[in-house]
């Protein structure tokens, strides 16, 4: 699942669960050069080095 909260400061790095984004939300992510995929489990696949703009683009 995903929880988004508005905060007064911005995190410099966010991690997203690729499995949740694809299977639950039906969204495709286009990886950027600095982003890395980390395979933990089949339903726990992380994308590192994301930022708040990446999330806004994904859900807009």
ZIBEL-V112860 format. One record per helix or strand of 3 or more residues. SS is the DSSP state (helix for helix, strand for strand). FROM is the first residue (numbers start at 1). TO is the last residue. If there is no record, write none. Layout:
SS	FROM	TO
SS	FROM	TO
This chain:
strand	14	17
helix	18	24
strand	36	41
strand	44	50
helix	52	58
